[in-house]
Structure formats: C-alpha cells, structure tokens
Amino acid sequence: MSDMGSDAPFRQPLRKDQAIVAFDFDGTLTIRDSFTEFLRWRAGPGGWALGLVKLAPAVAGYARDRDRGRIKAASVREFLRGVDRARLEADAERFADRIWDRFMRPDALACWNAWGERGAHRVIVTASPETTVAPFARRLGAEALLGTPLLFDADDRVTGAFAGPNCRGEEKVRRLKAAYGEAMQLTAAYGDTSGDTEMLSIAAEPGFRVFTARPGASPR
C-alpha cells in the first residue's frame, strides 16, 4: 500500500483581491537545475558517476522520446529509491543551506522581494520535486509551492516514482487552477524554458528569461 503523495500542501490562503505571481524555480530563480545538483551532491563523486552509468539506457531513451518525466523518474529510482522521507528532507535542508549563496540569481531575488513588498501571493511552480525545493521556498518566504510530488510507500520511503505528472508545460497551468480555481488569474509569471510557455501565456505580465545575473559569492 502506498501513500499517494509527498508533503502536506505548501500553501497559504489567498486573500481576496491578492495578486498571484508565479515563478518557475530552476534556471529562473536559480542559475541551473536544482534537482540534478541535489542528486550529484547527495551521491558524492563516486556514487554520481556510477549512477550515471546505470542510467545510460534511460538517457538513450530520452534521446529518442524527449520525455523529461520518464528520465526524471529513472533518476529518482537510481539515486533516491528507499530513502526515508525524514532523511531526504534533512538532506534537502542541508543542500539548500550549502548552495544558496552561489545558486540563487540576485536579480530574480530582487524581483521576488519586490512582489512580496507589494503584498503579492508568490507561488513557485516547478518540475523539480516539492520535497527538495521546499527548503528554498521556506527560505524565500514563498506563499505556495507547486512541484512534482514524490511517491512514498507505507514505510515513508521513496518508491522511485512520482505521485503525479511532471509539473511542466500544461501541467503547470493545471496545478495552478487546481490550487486557485478555474477562474484564477496570474498578475505576473516568470520562466526560462519551453516548459513555462503555457504558464506565461495566462499571465498579465509574462517574463521570459528576464533574470540573467549570477551570484557573486565564490563557492564555499
């Protein structure tokens, strides 16, 4: 028997007439993909190299079908299957703390904070797992997080699968409407890939690849 889901919903109530502003995470608020970096960091050099060898068939499959969800699920099976939820959450917290200063785009953070000062409801909408992005979302003071939920079994361990579709493309819009209603309106949205196109298309103020700054801090 499996628990179809990951964490409890990361979402504060939406106030009446509050502007909703959606941010993609990887490549938009950050300089590159956070999930890949997390897996690499957690596995260590040797574990990462061995895992990539084992993932070769999945990589070959991606070259044929370009199914991002499938190769991401393969990565979860290889690097996280059997990991206890509490351990994974603790690792995610450590990772966010270690990488923050050299990972977050300063111009994106300035925009994020500016919307916060204006009282907006800021939601991160990401294809990365909610569990690994949650520490970043909390540190940002996000009002909500919508991501790809990992599937945990009855013993609260990662099964190696996801509890829902990969949160990109049309799925981002579907998740937003599920959270805020079919009539929801985005005041603004920010993204950096084709996976954000549908979300940007429903925003009054779409921002595509508007953040380019890189953190000035040197790696610890």
NORHU-V751416 format. One record per residue. N is the residue number from 1. RES is the residue in three letters. PSI is psi in whole degrees, 0 to 359 (999 if undefined). D_LAST is the distance of its C-alpha to the last C-alpha in Angstrom with 1 decimal. Layout:
# NORHU-V751416
n=N res=RES psi=PSI d_last=D_LAST
n=N res=RES psi=PSI d_last=D_LAST
This chain:
# NORHU-V751416
n=1 res=MET psi=135 d_last=42.7
n=2 res=SER psi=152 d_last=39.5
n=3 res=ASP psi=106 d_last=37.9
n=4 res=MET psi=82 d_last=37.8
n=5 res=GLY psi=181 d_last=34.6
n=6 res=SER psi=254 d_last=31.2
n=7 res=ASP psi=167 d_last=30.3
n=8 res=ALA psi=152 d_last=32.7
n=9 res=PRO psi=129 d_last=32.8
n=10 res=PHE psi=86 d_last=29.9
n=11 res=ARG psi=127 d_last=32.2
n=12 res=GLN psi=154 d_last=33.6
n=13 res=PRO psi=143 d_last=37.3
n=14 res=LEU psi=124 d_last=38.1
n=15 res=ARG psi=155 d_last=40.1
n=16 res=LYS psi=132 d_last=43.2
n=17 res=ASP psi=14 d_last=42.7
n=18 res=GLN psi=132 d_last=38.9
n=19 res=ALA psi=136 d_last=37.2
n=20 res=ILE psi=125 d_last=35.2
n=21 res=VAL psi=124 d_last=32.3
n=22 res=ALA psi=135 d_last=30.5
n=23 res=PHE psi=127 d_last=27.1
n=24 res=ASP psi=159 d_last=26.0
n=25 res=PHE psi=295 d_last=22.4
n=26 res=ASP psi=120 d_last=21.1
n=27 res=GLY psi=345 d_last=21.0
n=28 res=THR psi=296 d_last=22.4
n=29 res=LEU psi=335 d_last=20.1
n=30 res=THR psi=170 d_last=17.2
n=31 res=ILE psi=344 d_last=16.6
n=32 res=ARG psi=183 d_last=17.7
n=33 res=ASP psi=123 d_last=19.1
n=34 res=SER psi=325 d_last=17.4
n=35 res=PHE psi=318 d_last=19.7
n=36 res=THR psi=316 d_last=19.1
n=37 res=GLU psi=322 d_last=15.3
n=38 res=PHE psi=314 d_last=16.0
n=39 res=LEU psi=318 d_last=18.6
n=40 res=ARG psi=314 d_last=16.5
n=41 res=TRP psi=316 d_last=13.7
n=42 res=ARG psi=323 d_last=16.5
n=43 res=ALA psi=333 d_last=18.6
n=44 res=GLY psi=163 d_last=16.3
n=45 res=PRO psi=312 d_last=17.2
n=46 res=GLY psi=314 d_last=20.7
n=47 res=GLY psi=324 d_last=21.6
n=48 res=TRP psi=314 d_last=20.5
n=49 res=ALA psi=317 d_last=22.6
n=50 res=LEU psi=319 d_last=25.5
n=51 res=GLY psi=322 d_last=25.4
n=52 res=LEU psi=323 d_last=25.6
n=53 res=VAL psi=315 d_last=28.6
n=54 res=LYS psi=335 d_last=30.3
n=55 res=LEU psi=359 d_last=29.7
n=56 res=ALA psi=316 d_last=31.5
n=57 res=PRO psi=322 d_last=34.7
n=58 res=ALA psi=323 d_last=33.1
n=59 res=VAL psi=320 d_last=31.4
n=60 res=ALA psi=321 d_last=34.9
n=61 res=GLY psi=321 d_last=36.4
n=62 res=TYR psi=324 d_last=34.0
n=63 res=ALA psi=332 d_last=35.0
n=64 res=ARG psi=312 d_last=38.5
n=65 res=ASP psi=349 d_last=38.4
n=66 res=ARG psi=32 d_last=35.1
n=67 res=ASP psi=99 d_last=34.9
n=68 res=ARG psi=323 d_last=31.3
n=69 res=GLY psi=321 d_last=32.2
n=70 res=ARG psi=317 d_last=33.6
n=71 res=ILE psi=330 d_last=30.6
n=72 res=LYS psi=318 d_last=28.2
n=73 res=ALA psi=322 d_last=30.6
n=74 res=ALA psi=322 d_last=30.6
n=75 res=SER psi=321 d_last=26.8
n=76 res=VAL psi=316 d_last=27.1
n=77 res=ARG psi=318 d_last=29.9
n=78 res=GLU psi=317 d_last=28.0
n=79 res=PHE psi=341 d_last=24.6
n=80 res=LEU psi=350 d_last=25.5
n=81 res=ARG psi=130 d_last=29.3
n=82 res=GLY psi=354 d_last=30.2
n=83 res=VAL psi=134 d_last=27.0
n=84 res=ASP psi=141 d_last=28.0
n=85 res=ARG psi=314 d_last=27.4
n=86 res=ALA psi=320 d_last=25.9
n=87 res=ARG psi=317 d_last=23.5
n=88 res=LEU psi=317 d_last=22.5
n=89 res=GLU psi=320 d_last=22.0
n=90 res=ALA psi=319 d_last=19.9
n=91 res=ASP psi=319 d_last=17.6
n=92 res=ALA psi=321 d_last=17.5
n=93 res=GLU psi=315 d_last=16.6
n=94 res=ARG psi=318 d_last=13.6
n=95 res=PHE psi=312 d_last=12.5
n=96 res=ALA psi=318 d_last=13.1
n=97 res=ASP psi=320 d_last=11.2
n=98 res=ARG psi=325 d_last=7.9
n=99 res=ILE psi=347 d_last=8.5
n=100 res=TRP psi=305 d_last=10.5
n=101 res=ASP psi=336 d_last=8.9
n=102 res=ARG psi=15 d_last=8.6
n=103 res=PHE psi=332 d_last=11.7
n=104 res=MET psi=137 d_last=14.5
n=105 res=ARG psi=123 d_last=16.9
n=106 res=PRO psi=323 d_last=17.7
n=107 res=ASP psi=327 d_last=21.3
n=108 res=ALA psi=319 d_last=21.7
n=109 res=LEU psi=323 d_last=20.4
n=110 res=ALA psi=318 d_last=22.9
n=111 res=CYS psi=315 d_last=25.6
n=112 res=TRP psi=312 d_last=24.8
n=113 res=ASN psi=325 d_last=25.0
n=114 res=ALA psi=318 d_last=28.1
n=115 res=TRP psi=324 d_last=29.9
n=116 res=GLY psi=319 d_last=29.0
n=117 res=GLU psi=334 d_last=30.6
n=118 res=ARG psi=2 d_last=33.6
n=119 res=GLY psi=19 d_last=34.0
n=120 res=ALA psi=156 d_last=33.3
n=121 res=HIS psi=105 d_last=32.8
n=122 res=ARG psi=121 d_last=29.5
n=123 res=VAL psi=129 d_last=29.3
n=124 res=ILE psi=126 d_last=26.6
n=125 res=VAL psi=109 d_last=28.5
n=126 res=THR psi=151 d_last=26.6
n=127 res=ALA psi=345 d_last=27.4
n=128 res=SER psi=159 d_last=24.4
n=129 res=PRO psi=139 d_last=25.3
n=130 res=GLU psi=322 d_last=25.7
n=131 res=THR psi=322 d_last=24.2
n=132 res=THR psi=338 d_last=20.7
n=133 res=VAL psi=338 d_last=20.8
n=134 res=ALA psi=318 d_last=22.3
n=135 res=PRO psi=324 d_last=19.1
n=136 res=PHE psi=317 d_last=18.1
n=137 res=ALA psi=318 d_last=21.8
n=138 res=ARG psi=318 d_last=22.0
n=139 res=ARG psi=326 d_last=19.1
n=140 res=LEU psi=340 d_last=20.8
n=141 res=GLY psi=30 d_last=24.1
n=142 res=ALA psi=143 d_last=25.8
n=143 res=GLU psi=339 d_last=29.5
n=144 res=ALA psi=158 d_last=29.6
n=145 res=LEU psi=125 d_last=27.9
n=146 res=LEU psi=116 d_last=29.9
n=147 res=GLY psi=192 d_last=28.4
n=148 res=THR psi=117 d_last=29.5
n=149 res=PRO psi=130 d_last=30.4
n=150 res=LEU psi=152 d_last=29.8
n=151 res=LEU psi=129 d_last=32.9
n=152 res=PHE psi=147 d_last=33.1
n=153 res=ASP psi=187 d_last=36.0
n=154 res=ALA psi=339 d_last=38.2
n=155 res=ASP psi=11 d_last=35.9
n=156 res=ASP psi=38 d_last=33.0
n=157 res=ARG psi=149 d_last=31.3
n=158 res=VAL psi=127 d_last=30.1
n=159 res=THR psi=336 d_last=33.1
n=160 res=GLY psi=14 d_last=31.4
n=161 res=ALA psi=175 d_last=33.0
n=162 res=PHE psi=153 d_last=32.7
n=163 res=ALA psi=1 d_last=35.0
n=164 res=GLY psi=177 d_last=35.7
n=165 res=PRO psi=156 d_last=35.5
n=166 res=ASN psi=126 d_last=32.4
n=167 res=CYS psi=77 d_last=31.6
n=168 res=ARG psi=163 d_last=32.0
n=169 res=GLY psi=226 d_last=34.9
n=170 res=GLU psi=332 d_last=38.0
n=171 res=GLU psi=329 d_last=36.4
n=172 res=LYS psi=317 d_last=34.1
n=173 res=VAL psi=318 d_last=37.4
n=174 res=ARG psi=317 d_last=39.1
n=175 res=ARG psi=320 d_last=36.3
n=176 res=LEU psi=316 d_last=36.4
n=177 res=LYS psi=326 d_last=40.2
n=178 res=ALA psi=326 d_last=40.2
n=179 res=ALA psi=322 d_last=38.0
n=180 res=TYR psi=0 d_last=39.8
n=181 res=GLY psi=153 d_last=43.2
n=182 res=GLU psi=331 d_last=44.8
n=183 res=ALA psi=9 d_last=45.5
n=184 res=MET psi=149 d_last=41.9
n=185 res=GLN psi=136 d_last=40.9
n=186 res=LEU psi=125 d_last=37.5
n=187 res=THR psi=321 d_last=37.2
n=188 res=ALA psi=157 d_last=34.2
n=189 res=ALA psi=147 d_last=32.0
n=190 res=TYR psi=136 d_last=29.0
n=191 res=GLY psi=176 d_last=28.0
n=192 res=ASP psi=1 d_last=27.1
n=193 res=THR psi=176 d_last=29.1
n=194 res=SER psi=339 d_last=32.6
n=195 res=GLY psi=351 d_last=31.7
n=196 res=ASP psi=356 d_last=31.7
n=197 res=THR psi=312 d_last=35.1
n=198 res=GLU psi=321 d_last=37.3
n=199 res=MET psi=317 d_last=35.2
n=200 res=LEU psi=329 d_last=35.1
n=201 res=SER psi=341 d_last=38.8
n=202 res=ILE psi=7 d_last=39.7
n=203 res=ALA psi=142 d_last=37.7
n=204 res=ALA psi=325 d_last=39.5
n=205 res=GLU psi=91 d_last=36.5
n=206 res=PRO psi=136 d_last=34.7
n=207 res=GLY psi=109 d_last=31.5
n=208 res=PHE psi=118 d_last=30.6
n=209 res=ARG psi=44 d_last=27.4
n=210 res=VAL psi=345 d_last=27.5
n=211 res=PHE psi=123 d_last=23.7
n=212 res=THR psi=351 d_last=22.1
n=213 res=ALA psi=149 d_last=19.3
n=214 res=ARG psi=147 d_last=15.7
n=215 res=PRO psi=143 d_last=12.8
n=216 res=GLY psi=346 d_last=12.1
n=217 res=ALA psi=138 d_last=8.5
n=218 res=SER psi=152 d_last=6.4
n=219 res=PRO psi=144 d_last=3.8
n=220 res=ARG psi=999 d_last=0.0
